[in-house]
Amino acid sequence: MLTKPIPSTNEPLPVIGLGTWQTFDVGGDVDARSRLRTVIEELAGVGGAMIDSSPMYGSAEQVVGDLVAGLHARERFFLATKVWTTGRAKGIAEMNDSMRKMRADPADLMQVHNLVDVDTHLDTLEEWKAAGRVRYTGITHYTASAHEAVVRVLERRRVDFVQINYSVAEPEAERTVLPAAQDRGIAVIANRPFATGDLLRRLAKRPLPGFAADLACRTWAELLLKF
């Protein structure tokens, strides 16, 4: 799998990761966990590493932590999660709880989810990064209406990653967020790469264009990720 360097360190990271919103919120369902274990095994098998979660995603963090631990392969994965609350004390408690659930201490990446109390949590994360509790820090959002606010944070705070909605259906990040990240050496995680599946549903019955073969793309998903 293609890798790209994280700008702040030049550490290589595979370009395809795994999100866990809704799909990993399965609690103790044994059959569902078995299927998700296969998904994680497939991710590792093709050279992927990042698994991204959040306390907002119900039981997803716990499920990820249990499944990765069951594979005895923590070192193969780049585990990312988020803080999604207000106040320093609540943020610290939530991040500690997330790291416990994911069995990731240090966490590879801790992000402030949807800019909630962003400066408070980034203050904590700067301290944690210096102490080795987290390897990388970041901020996230999922709507174009928040892009200007995201850029303002990138302008005043130092982070390693920004996670933003970006696809051929939602290209707005090209106007502001992507240039700001490039100027400051910040890695970009594109969430909603298929517009929450809407792109694939719309294209399901259409044949691939001829140039897809020239790009070694066999599916619409592969082709969309090229752009």
N, C-alpha and C positions, 0 to 999 in steps of 0.2 A: 504494500500500500504506500502511496505517496505520503511523505512527511514534509512538514514545514517547520522552520525553527521558531520557537517562542522568542519574540524580539528582545525581551529583557534579559534573556540568558543564553539564547541560541540552542537551547535544549530541543531536539527534534520531537515533534508530536504528530501522530497520524492524523490526516485531514478529516477522516470520517469518525464521528463519535456516536454515542447512543443516548437518546433522551429517555426519561422515565415517567413523564407526565401521563397520568391515567393508566397507561399500560402496565406499570409496575405496582400500582396500588391494589394489590391482591391479598394483603393480609397473610393469613396462614393457609390459604387455599393450596393444597398439595399439588393438584394437577396443574394449576396455573403457574406455580413456582417451577415445576418441572419443565414446562414449556419455556419459561423465561431463562432458566439455566441453559437451555439449548441456544437461546438467542445470545447470551453472553459468551458461550463457548464458540459460537460462530463469529462473533466480533473478534475474539482473540485469534481465532483460526485464520482470519483474513488480514491480521496485522493491526486491528483497531485497538484502542486503548482507553479513550475517554468515555466515562459514564457520568452523566450529569443528572443531578436530582435536586430536591428542595424539601424543606419541611412542609411546604404548601401542598406537596404531592401525596398526602396521606401516609400510607405505610411504605412508600417506595424506597425511602432511605434504608429502612430495616431490611426490606427484601433484597436490595442490592448488597448490603453488607453481609447478609447470611449466605447469599449465593456465591459471592466472590470468596468468602471464607471457605465455603464448601469445596471450591475448586483448588484451594491451597495455592493461589496464584496472585496474591495481592500485588506483587512487584510488577506484574504484567499490565496493570490497569492504572489509569490516571483518573482518580476519583474526585469529582467536583460536586459541590453542593452550594447552598445559599443561606443567608440569614434573612428572615422575613418577619420582623417584629419592630417595636419601637423601644428606645431606651437602652442605655449601655448594659445594665445588669441583665435585662431580659435577652438582649442580643448575645451576651456571653453565655448565658444558660442555654439558649437555643443552639448556638454553635457547638458547645460542648456535647449536647444531646445528639446533634446530627453526626458529629465525629464518632461518638460511641456507637450509634446505630450502624454507620457505614464501616466501622472498624478502621477508620482512617485518621490516625493521629501520628504524624501531621496529616492534614488534608492537603491534597495536591493543589486544589483551587477552592477558595471560599469567596463567594460573590454576594454583593448586596442586591437582593431580589427586588426588581422593579423600583429601585432607588428609595425604598422605604427607610427613612431616617438615615440617609446615606452617609452623611458626615460623621455622625456618631459611630457607626459601625466601621467606617474606614479608619477612624482613629484607633479603634481596638485592633483592627486587622494589621495596621502598621506595626503596632506593638507585638502582635503575635508572629508576624513574619520575621521581625528582628529576633524574636526568641525561638524561632524554628517550629512554631505550632502550625503554621500554614506555609506552603511553598510559594503560592501565588495568590494574588488578590484580584478582584474584578467587580464590575457592576453589570446589571442586566436590565433589559426591558423588552416588551414584546409588541409595542404599538408604535406606529409612525408618529402619532401625536406627541410622544414623549422624546422624540429624537433631539429636539433643541435642549431639553433639560439634561439629556445624556451628555451632549457635547459640552455643556457648561461644567458638568462634573469632571469630564476629561481634561478640561482646560485648567482646573484649579487643583486637582488631586492626581497623585501618581498611582496608577493601577497597572497590572500586567495584562488583563483581559477585559474586553467588553463583549457582552453577549446581546445580540440584537436581531430583530426579525428581518430576514433578508432572503429573497428569492426572485425569480422572474415575475412572480405575481405581486411582490412587495419590494420594489427596487428603491424605495425612498431613501434608504440608508446611504446610497451612493452620493447623495447631495451633501450630506453634512457629517454623518457618523464615521463613514469609512475614511474620508480625507483626514478627519481629526485624529483617528486612530493611527493612520499611516504617518502623519506628521510627528506623532509622539511615540512611535515605536510600541504600539499596544496591539496585542493579538486580538483577532476578531473571531468569535464563535457565532455562526449563523443559525439562529433557531427558526422553526417553521420553514425549513427549506422546500417543503412541498405544500406550503400554505395549509397546514394541518390536514393534508391529504386531498384537499380540493383539486390541486393541479393534476394529481394522478387519476382521480375520478373523472375529470373532464377529458383527459387524454386516453383513457383506457381502451376505447374502441377505434382510436386513430392509429394508422400505421406509422412507424418511425420514418422520418425523412431519410432520403438517400445518404446524406452526409454523415448520418449517425455511424455507419460502418467505418468511415474514414477516421472517426474519433474513437473507434473500438468500443462503441456503446451498443449494448444489446437490448436495453430496456429504456423506457422513458425516464425512470429514476436516475439511471446512469447519465443520460443526456442532460437532464435538468441540473444535475450537480456539476456538470462541466461549466455551466453558466451562472 
